[in-house]
Amino acid sequence: MNEVAHSCITKSNLFERITNRTAIAGVIGLGYVGLPLAAAIARAGFSTIGFDIDPAKPNLLRSGSSYIDAVSSQELTCLVSKGCLDASTDFTKLAATDIIVICVPTPLTRHREPDLSFVEATTRTIAKYLRHGQLIILESTTWPGTTEEILKPILESTGLCSGTDFFLAYSPEREDPGNSRFTTATIPKIVAGHGSEASGLVRAFYSSVVEHVISVPSTATAEAVKITENIFRAVNIALVNELKIIFDAMNIDIWQVIEAARTKPFCYMPFYPGPGLGGHCIPVDPFYLTWKAREFGIGTRLVELAGEINVAMPKYVIGKLEEALDRKQRVTLSSSRILIVGLAYKKNVSDIRESPALKIMELLEKRGAKVDYLTPHVPVIPPSRQHQAFAGRNAVNASHAFGSYHAVLICTDHDAVDYGAIVNSARLIVDTRNVIAKLELAAENVVKA
């Protein structure tokens, strides 16, 4: 469709195009959220264009090569060959889209404050090509008020007005990498628009893509939903991490406590301890709310305390490792060789964003230890903002002699790891995930951390 025809699109036209699947969708940001979403939209019958500033991602997508576990290369190849899905670094093509979904990162600054630079830059790019009748949706996790306070003024600086000339909405992503029970299309979708027209359009669009859509009254409410979900997890993980430290001092196994407690059929939900928090959401999102709450003169003591506990867990793990090395190996941390098993922030995925394993590796090497890592999911460490020095480092071979290390430190309990081989040959195992006990492997050389 040419630009002249597009300029005549109204709300009723867009609703009709959504209903009959002739609307063109654009997804900006082809990472862990954007690529699965773009595939789901294309699978639903919409012509879809993925946009990314990294040329490698559109090139891989067009060739049918997936770099995200949630989307198979076979599915990508099928969608691309049918003409349902394309990708580009040419943002002028945004002018040809009817719906634009923003799926860019929202990290923290060095001072643990919200960094909306990616969202703001993306919105300014959209503003260059904004036209009548487009629906703009933010999916990136952020503080309540972002859609109306940040996106709306930038887009309206074009002279077009939200709610009449274009439509603005928010729908938080709810991806869970590695979760085989739920996909983008089966996870219930929270939606909200700026105004009734936008609310109706965003509901109609996502109802065409996912199985269940829940509308909330405002974009700020939708933004608060996502923040609440992640704070709930962060606080409960912090609680069980603190209990682990307390019970360890009492010589009580936290894992046995949790397994017994979870038999209660009401008023209890099991959370499990670990070496720290990882992933893009849980370690980051709570600080978006603490920052916004200060604007209203409100403290967030519980949320901030949970963050402090979780951030401190890598140091706790290293303390347990150091103690075990001294007691069982008679070797100092600075003269030790350590093998870290599992680099991702959760099991059976390749996502290493904010992974505590990387922080542990960094702290160990600062203390003088020689560190290797073993994982079936990350053969080479990709570049990252937090751990640039590790980029390009290779995993050791799975058949590597575990006995050549003073200790094997299990940070992530991937199913594809041969724990029996580790138990049989490792001198010392420090297990942060209780995987050796869960597999009922008999071992006297295991320390839980």
C-alpha positions in Angstrom: 0.0 0.0 0.0 1.4 3.4 -0.9 1.8 6.3 1.5 -1.1 8.3 0.1 -3.5 5.5 0.7 -2.0 4.9 4.2 -2.6 8.6 5.1 -6.3 8.1 4.9 -6.5 5.3 7.4 -8.8 6.0 10.4 -9.6 4.1 13.5 -12.4 2.2 11.8 -10.1 1.4 8.9 -7.4 0.1 11.2 -9.9 -1.9 13.2 -11.1 -3.5 9.9 -7.6 -4.2 8.8 -6.8 -5.9 12.1 -10.0 -7.9 11.9 -9.3 -9.2 8.4 -5.5 -9.6 9.0 -4.5 -7.1 6.3 -2.8 -4.8 8.8 1.0 -4.7 8.5 2.8 -5.0 11.8 6.3 -3.8 12.7 8.3 -5.1 15.7 11.2 -3.0 16.8 13.9 -5.0 18.7 14.4 -8.6 17.7 15.7 -10.0 21.0 14.2 -12.4 23.5 10.9 -10.6 23.5 10.7 -9.1 20.0 11.6 -12.2 17.9 9.0 -14.6 19.5 6.4 -11.8 19.3 7.1 -11.1 15.6 6.9 -14.8 14.9 3.6 -15.1 16.8 2.1 -12.1 14.9 3.2 -13.5 11.6 1.8 -16.9 12.6 -1.5 -15.2 13.3 -1.7 -14.1 9.6 -0.3 -10.5 9.7 2.4 -9.4 7.4 5.2 -8.6 9.8 8.5 -6.7 9.6 11.1 -7.0 12.4 13.4 -4.1 12.9 16.8 -4.0 14.7 19.8 -1.8 14.7 22.1 -4.9 14.7 22.3 -6.0 11.1 23.2 -9.6 12.2 19.7 -10.3 13.5 17.7 -9.3 10.4 20.2 -11.2 8.3 19.8 -14.3 10.4 16.0 -14.0 10.5 15.8 -13.7 6.7 18.0 -16.7 6.3 15.7 -18.7 8.6 18.4 -19.1 11.3 17.0 -18.6 14.8 19.2 -17.2 17.6 16.5 -17.5 20.3 15.5 -20.8 21.8 11.8 -19.9 21.8 11.6 -19.8 18.0 12.9 -22.7 15.9 14.8 -22.2 12.7 12.3 -24.4 11.0 9.4 -22.1 12.0 11.4 -19.0 10.9 12.2 -20.6 7.5 8.5 -21.4 7.0 7.3 -17.9 7.9 9.9 -16.2 5.8 9.3 -18.5 2.8 5.6 -17.8 3.0 6.3 -14.0 2.9 4.6 -13.6 6.4 7.8 -12.4 8.1 10.6 -10.1 7.0 13.3 -8.1 8.9 15.3 -5.0 8.2 17.6 -2.3 9.6 15.8 0.2 7.3 13.5 2.2 9.6 12.0 4.1 6.7 9.8 1.0 6.3 8.0 2.0 9.5 5.9 4.3 7.3 4.4 1.3 5.6 3.2 -0.4 8.9 -0.1 0.0 10.6 1.0 -1.3 14.0 4.4 -0.7 15.6 5.4 -2.7 18.7 8.4 -1.5 20.7 10.4 -4.3 22.3 13.8 -2.6 23.2 15.8 -3.0 26.4 15.2 -1.0 29.5 18.3 -1.5 31.6 19.7 0.3 34.6 22.4 3.0 34.6 25.6 2.4 36.6 23.8 4.2 39.5 20.9 1.7 39.3 18.5 4.2 37.9 16.1 3.6 34.9 17.8 3.9 31.5 15.1 4.7 28.9 17.5 5.8 26.2 16.6 2.9 24.0 12.9 3.6 24.4 13.3 7.3 23.8 15.6 6.8 20.7 13.2 4.3 19.2 10.2 6.6 19.8 12.0 9.5 18.1 12.7 7.2 15.1 9.0 6.3 15.0 8.1 10.0 15.1 10.0 10.6 11.9 7.7 8.2 10.0 4.5 8.6 12.1 1.3 9.0 10.1 -2.4 9.1 10.6 -4.0 5.9 11.8 -1.0 4.0 13.2 -1.2 2.1 16.5 2.0 2.4 18.6 2.5 -0.2 21.4 5.2 -0.3 24.0 6.0 -3.7 25.4 9.3 -2.9 27.2 9.1 -3.1 31.0 9.2 0.3 32.6 7.9 2.6 35.4 4.2 3.4 35.6 3.6 6.5 33.5 6.2 6.0 30.8 3.8 5.6 27.9 2.0 8.9 28.6 4.9 10.9 30.0 7.7 9.9 27.7 6.3 8.4 24.4 3.2 10.6 24.0 5.0 14.0 24.0 7.7 12.7 21.6 5.1 11.4 19.2 2.9 14.4 19.5 5.8 16.7 18.7 5.1 15.8 15.1 1.8 17.7 15.3 -0.3 14.6 15.3 -2.5 13.9 18.3 -2.8 10.7 20.3 -6.3 9.3 20.3 -7.4 11.0 17.1 -4.5 11.0 14.6 -2.6 8.0 16.0 -3.2 5.5 18.8 -0.9 4.7 21.7 -1.0 1.7 24.0 1.0 -0.4 26.4 1.1 -4.2 26.8 3.8 -5.7 29.0 5.9 -8.6 27.7 5.6 -11.8 29.8 8.1 -14.0 28.1 9.6 -16.8 30.2 12.7 -18.3 28.4 12.9 -22.1 28.7 9.2 -22.5 29.8 7.8 -25.2 27.6 4.3 -24.9 29.0 3.6 -21.4 27.8 4.4 -19.6 24.5 3.9 -16.0 23.4 0.5 -17.0 22.1 -0.7 -18.9 25.2 0.4 -16.4 27.9 -2.5 -14.2 28.9 -1.9 -10.6 27.6 -2.4 -7.4 29.6 -3.4 -4.5 27.4 -4.3 -0.8 27.8 -4.6 2.1 25.5 -4.4 5.9 25.9 -8.1 6.6 25.4 -11.0 4.3 24.5 -10.1 4.2 20.8 -6.6 3.0 21.4 -7.9 0.5 24.1 -10.2 -1.1 21.6 -7.6 -1.3 18.9 -4.9 -2.8 21.0 -7.3 -5.4 22.4 -8.5 -6.3 18.9 -4.9 -6.7 17.7 -3.6 -8.9 20.5 -6.9 -10.9 20.5 -5.9 -11.9 17.0 -2.5 -13.1 18.1 -2.8 -14.6 21.6 -5.5 -16.8 23.2 -6.5 -14.6 26.1 -6.4 -10.8 26.5 -7.1 -8.8 29.7 -7.8 -5.1 29.4 -6.9 -2.7 32.3 -8.1 0.9 32.7 -4.9 2.8 31.8 -1.4 2.4 30.4 0.0 3.2 33.9 -2.0 0.3 35.4 -0.6 -2.0 32.7 2.9 -0.8 33.4 2.3 -1.3 37.2 1.1 -4.9 36.5 4.4 -5.9 35.0 6.4 -4.2 37.8 4.3 -5.9 40.4 4.8 -9.4 38.9 8.6 -9.0 38.9 8.8 -7.4 42.4 6.7 -10.3 43.7 9.3 -12.7 42.5 12.3 -10.6 43.5 11.1 -10.2 47.1 10.2 -13.9 47.5 13.5 -15.0 46.1 15.3 -12.6 48.4 13.3 -14.1 51.3 14.3 -17.7 50.5 17.9 -16.6 49.9 18.0 -15.0 53.3 16.4 -18.1 54.9 19.0 -20.2 53.2 21.8 -18.3 55.0 20.0 -18.4 58.3 19.2 -22.1 58.1 22.7 -23.0 56.9 24.0 -21.4 60.1 21.6 -23.6 62.1 22.7 -26.7 60.1 19.2 -27.0 58.6 18.9 -27.9 54.9 16.7 -25.2 53.2 15.8 -27.5 50.4 14.3 -30.0 52.7 12.4 -27.2 54.5 10.9 -26.0 51.2 9.9 -29.5 50.0 8.1 -30.1 53.2 6.5 -26.6 53.3 5.2 -26.9 49.8 2.9 -29.8 50.8 0.6 -27.2 52.4 -2.3 -26.9 49.9 -3.0 -23.2 50.7 -1.2 -19.9 51.6 2.2 -21.1 50.5 4.0 -20.9 47.2 7.5 -22.4 46.9 10.4 -20.3 45.8 14.0 -21.6 45.6 17.3 -20.2 46.6 20.2 -19.7 44.2 23.5 -17.9 43.6 21.7 -14.6 42.8 19.2 -13.1 40.4 19.5 -13.1 36.7 17.6 -12.3 33.5 16.6 -8.9 32.2 13.5 -8.5 34.4 13.8 -9.5 38.0 17.2 -7.9 38.9 16.3 -4.7 37.0 12.6 -3.9 37.1 12.1 -3.3 40.9 14.5 -0.4 40.7 12.2 1.3 38.1 9.5 1.5 40.8 11.8 2.6 43.6 13.0 5.4 41.3 9.5 6.5 40.4 8.3 6.3 44.0 10.9 8.9 45.0 9.0 11.4 42.8 6.1 11.0 45.3 8.2 11.1 48.4 7.6 7.4 49.1 10.3 5.0 50.2 10.4 1.4 49.0 12.3 -0.2 51.9 11.2 -3.8 51.3 11.9 -3.7 47.6 15.3 -2.2 48.1 16.2 -4.6 50.8 15.2 -7.5 48.6 17.5 -6.1 45.9 20.4 -5.8 48.4 20.0 -9.5 49.5 19.9 -10.8 46.0 22.8 -8.7 44.8 24.9 -10.0 47.8 24.3 -13.7 47.0 27.3 -14.2 44.6 29.6 -13.1 47.4 27.9 -15.5 49.8 28.5 -18.3 47.3 32.2 -17.4 47.0 32.5 -17.4 50.7 31.1 -20.9 50.9 33.4 -22.0 48.1 36.4 -20.5 49.8 35.6 -22.1 53.1 35.1 -25.5 51.4 38.4 -25.2 49.5 40.3 -24.4 52.8 38.6 -27.2 54.7 38.5 -30.0 52.1 41.3 -29.2 49.6 43.7 -27.2 51.8 44.1 -24.7 49.0 43.4 -20.9 48.9 41.0 -19.3 46.5 43.8 -17.3 44.9 45.7 -20.5 44.0 42.7 -22.6 42.9 41.3 -23.8 39.6 37.5 -23.6 39.4 35.1 -25.0 36.9 31.7 -23.2 36.8 28.9 -25.4 35.5 26.1 -23.4 33.9 26.4 -19.8 32.7 22.8 -18.9 32.0 20.6 -17.3 34.7 18.1 -20.2 34.6 18.2 -23.9 33.5 18.0 -25.1 29.9 18.3 -21.7 28.3 21.2 -19.7 26.7 20.1 -16.4 28.2 23.0 -14.9 30.2 21.6 -11.4 30.8 22.4 -10.3 34.4 23.5 -13.9 35.2 24.9 -14.3 38.7 27.3 -16.9 37.2 29.1 -14.1 35.3 29.4 -12.0 38.5 30.8 -15.0 40.3 33.3 -15.6 37.6 34.3 -12.0 37.7 34.7 -12.0 41.5 36.7 -15.3 41.4 39.1 -14.0 38.9 39.6 -10.7 40.8 40.6 -13.0 43.8 43.2 -14.7 41.6 41.4 -18.0 40.8 41.7 -19.6 37.4 38.2 -20.1 36.1 36.7 -22.1 33.2 33.1 -22.8 32.5 31.0 -25.7 31.2 27.6 -25.4 29.7 25.7 -27.0 26.8 23.9 -23.8 25.9 26.6 -21.0 25.7 29.6 -22.4 23.7 31.0 -18.8 23.4 30.2 -15.9 25.7 28.6 -13.1 23.6 29.3 -9.4 24.2 27.5 -7.8 27.0 27.5 -4.4 28.7 28.3 -5.8 32.1 31.0 -8.3 31.3 32.8 -7.1 28.2 36.1 -8.8 29.2 34.4 -12.2 28.9 33.2 -11.8 25.3 34.6 -14.5 23.0 35.6 -16.9 25.9 34.8 -20.5 25.0 33.3 -23.2 27.2 35.5 -26.2 28.0 34.6 -29.6 26.4 32.0 -31.7 28.2 34.5 -34.5 28.4 37.0 -32.3 30.3 38.6 -34.0 33.3 36.7 -32.6 36.3 39.3 -33.9 38.7 41.8 -31.4 37.3 39.9 -28.6 39.1 40.1 -27.9 42.8 36.3 -27.4 42.8 33.3 -27.6 40.4 30.8 -24.8 41.2 27.3 -25.6 39.9 25.6 -22.2 39.2 22.8 -23.4 36.8 21.3 -26.9 36.8 21.0 -27.6 33.1 19.4 -31.0 32.4 22.0 -31.8 29.6 24.9 -31.8 32.0 26.3 -35.2 33.1 26.2 -34.8 36.9 27.1 -38.4 37.4 30.4 -37.9 35.7 31.0 -34.8 37.8 30.3 -36.7 41.0 32.5 -39.5 40.0 35.6 -37.5 39.3 35.4 -34.0 40.9 37.5 -33.4 44.0 34.9 -31.0 45.4 31.4 -29.9 44.2 29.8 -26.7 45.5 26.1 -26.9 44.5 24.0 -23.8 44.5 21.0 -25.5 43.0 20.7 -28.7 45.0 20.8 -30.6 41.7 23.1 -33.4 43.1 20.6 -34.2 45.9 17.6 -33.9 43.6 19.1 -36.5 41.3 19.8 -38.7 44.4 23.5 -39.1 43.4 25.5 -40.5 46.2 28.4 -38.1 46.9 30.6 -37.2 49.9 32.3 -34.4 48.1 29.3 -32.0 47.8 28.8 -28.8 49.7 25.5 -26.9 49.3 25.8 -23.1 48.9 
